[in-house]
C-alpha cells in the first residue's frame, strides 16, 4: 500500500519520522546502557550493547527492504549522539551512585519500542509493502535491537521469555498506524498515535503485570508452590 499525501503533509510526515527515529534510537541506547551497567560491563561493552540496542532493529529492517545506505550510516551524527549519551549516562550513574535495575531499563525500552514500531511500519508502507508485511517489519524494527542486547548480555531475550506482552504490543501498534492511514487520518498523526499506543500498552503490561500464557509442564503441588514463590520474588525485585 503506497500512501500519497500533499507536499505539506509529506514534509510533516518526514519531520515526524525523523524525530521519532532520533528519540527511539536514544531511548533504546539508554536501555542498553542501563542493561550493560546492570551486567557490570566496562565502558566499551556498555557502548557496544547500547549500539546494538539502538541500531539492530533498524539495520535488519533496512536489509530486508534493501534500503541503502543504512539509516545510521545515512545519519552519522546519530552515532556521535549515541556515544555522547553513553558517556553522560555512565557519568551520571557513577556520580549519583545509582544502581541500575531491570525495572529502570524497561521504561526507555518501552518508549523505544513504541517509536520504532511506528517508524518501522511507516518506512515499510512508504516502500509499498502490504499492510501485514509493514506491521511485521515494524515489529522487527522495534524488537530485534532488544533481542541483540539481551543475547550479548547473556539473557534469554525478553521479547521471548518475559511473558508480559512485548512484541504483541508492537504488533498492535503497527495495526493502529495502518488502520488510521486507511481511514485517511493525517499520516503524521497516525504515526504518533501508533507510537503512543505501543508504548502505553507495554507500560501497562509492566505496571499491571499482564502475562501471556506460557508453556508449562504439569508439576506436583510442591513444585507449583515453589514456582509461584519464585514468580512472587521476581515481581518484588522489579
N, C-alpha and C positions, 0 to 999 in steps of 0.2 A: 504494500500500500504506500503510495507516494503522497505526501502531504504538500499541497500547493497553497501558498499564502501570499498576500500582498507584500510589497517590499518593506513597508513599515513593520508589519508583524514578523516578517522574516528576520529583520535586524533585531527586533526584541527577542525573538526565539534564540538567535545566535548568541546574543549577550547573556541570556539566561542560561544557555547550555554551558558557556564558558565559565560563568560564575559558579554554576553547580559543580563542574568538574574540578575547579580550583579548590573549593571548600571540601568536596568529597575526598580529594587527594590528601589534603592536610588532615582531615578528620581520621582517615584510615592510617596515615602516617603516625598520628598521635596514638592511636590504638596499638600500633606496632612498637612505639617507644615504650609505652606502659607495659606491654607484654614482655618485651625484651628485658626491661628493668626488673620485672617480676621474676624472670628466669635467671637473673644475675649475670646477664651477658655484659661484655665490655662495650666500649663506645662504638667500635667498628661493628660488632654484632648487632647492636641496637639500631644503627643506621641501616644495615642490610635488611633487618626484619621490617623496619619502617618502610623502606623502599619496596620490598616485596608486597607489603600490605597495600601500599598506595598505588603501585603501578601494575600489579599482577593481573587483576581482572580486566582492566582496560587494554593491556597488551594482548591477552588472549582474544578479547573481542576484536581488536584491530586485525589480528592474524586471521581469524575466521572470516572477517569481512574483506580481507585483502586490502586494508587501508594502509597507505604509506604516505609520509613517514608515520611511525607510531606516535600516539598522542603526546607522550612525554618527550619524544625527540623533537617533535614539532614545537613544543613549548618548553625549551630547555631551561628557561627561568624557573619553572616549577621544581626542577631538581635542586636548584640553589635554595628555593624556598623550603623544600623538604629538609635539606641539611641544616638550614638555619633553625627550623622548628625543632629538629632533633637536639641541636646544641642547647637551645633555650630551654626545652623541656627537661633535659638531663640536669642542667644547671639549677633550674627551679626546684626540681625534686630533691637534689642534694642539699641545697642551701636551706630548704624548708624542712628537711628530714622527713619527707613524705614517703610512706610505704605504699608502693604500687600494689593494687589489688585487682583481682579478676573483675570485680564489680565496677571499679573505676574505668577499666578498659572497655566495658560494654557500652558506655554512653557515646564516646566518639565513634565506636564501631557501629552503633545503631544509626547515627547521623550519616556516616559514610555509606551505610547500606542503602538508606533511602535515596540519597543524592545520586549514587552510582546506578541504582536501579532506573531512576528517571532518565539520567543522561545516556546510559547504555541502550535503553529501549528507544529513545528518540533517535539516536545515531543509526540504529538498525532500521527504523522507519524511514529515515532520510535516504537510506541505501535501498529503498523499495522492497524491504523484506515483508513477507506476510505477517499479520498481527501476532500469531502464535510464535513464529520464529523471532520476531522482535522482542517479545516478552522473555523468551528463553535466553536471548543474548543479553537482555537487561539483567537477568538473574546471574548469568556467568560473570558479567562485569562487576556486579555487587558482591558476589560470594567468593570468587576464585582468589582474590588477594588475601582474604582472611584464611582460606584453606592453606595457602602457601605459608602464611605467618605461623599458623599452628603446627604445620609439619616441621618447619625449621626449628620451632621451639619444642619439638618432641612431644606434641599433643595430638590426640585424635582430633581432626578438625571439628570445631564446634558446630559447623553447618550440618554435620552428620550425626553428632553424638550428644548435643546439648538437650535434645528432646523438647526444648522450648522453640516455638516457630522462629525460623531464621530465613532459610531460602523460601519458605512458604510466604513470608511477609513480602519478600522481593517479588515473588510471582504475582501476588495480589496487587501490589503497587504498579507493576507493569501493565496489568489489565486496566487499572484506573486511567493510566495515560492513554492507552489505545481506545478505551471506551469513550473518554471525553473528547478525543480528537474525532472520533466517528460521529459524535454528537455536535460537531462543528464548534466546540469550545476553542477559545484562543489557544494556540499551541503552547505559548509560554505559561499560560495559566494551568493547562493540563500537566505540564512538566512539574510545576511547583506543587500541584495537588498530589501527583503521584509520589513525589519525594516525601511530602508531609504524611501521606497515608502509610507509606512503608515504614518510616521512622517511628510514627506513632504506634503502629502495630507491634513493632519489635520492642519498643519501650514498655508497652503494656504487657507483653509476654514476659519481660524480665521482672517487672514490678509485681504483677499478679501471679507469676509462676504458672502461666499457661503451659501445658505439656501435650505433646503429640504422643500417640500410642507408640510404645516401644516393644520390640521382640523380647518376650520373657518366657523362660522355661519354668514349668511348674516346680515349685520347691516346697520342702517341708515347712511347717508353720514356723519353726525356729529360724529357718533361712529367710522366710519372708519378713519376719520381725527384724532380723539383722539388716536386711536390705532397706527396710523402712527407716530404721535408725540411721543408716548411712546417708539416706537422702535428706533426712532432717538435719544432720550435721552439715551437709553440703549447703543447704539453704541458709543456715545460721552463719556460715563462714563467708557468704557473699555480701 
